[in-house]
């Protein structure tokens, strides 16, 4: 009887271990790597996209979609990176943003500090004001915003000063309208 109970317990333990062992993921294919590259490109990460496209081509050098995608990536990588930067920037939620008669430079400096803090230093905006005629210098901003995405805060800043923002690969460039 003891042997039967021990055998039953052992079988139960073995079946639990087998059930807890994760199933192995299927081996990647040229097409699955291509799709991962496209997802990385859509997310704004041209470096990761290039890695996936290259791996896809190593598996299947005749994959026409991978050949095309890597060619397009060479042409569009800067704009893809800029879109990724804009998406990361816009995803940060600013809990409180209050200004009273601040200049645009002061407002952007304050927004930069809040974004860095709220993103735990993963997003570091680099604001550049291109205003050679000093059109934006005298404009004052007063805001009282709560729980807003940083991109929406930026839109309010641009609307109050009559400026526009362009998200480049390495900076957010602000110019007069």
Secondary structure, DSSP 8 states (H G I E B T S, - for coil): -HHHHHHHHHHHHHHHHHHHS--------HHHHHHHHHHHHHTT-HHHHHHHHHHHHHH-TT-HHHHHHHHHHHHHHHHHHHHHHHHHHHH-EEEEEEEEEE-HHHHHHHHHHHHHHHTTTS----EEEE-TT-SSTT--EEEEEEEEEHHHHHHHHHHHHTEEEEE-SS-EEEEE-
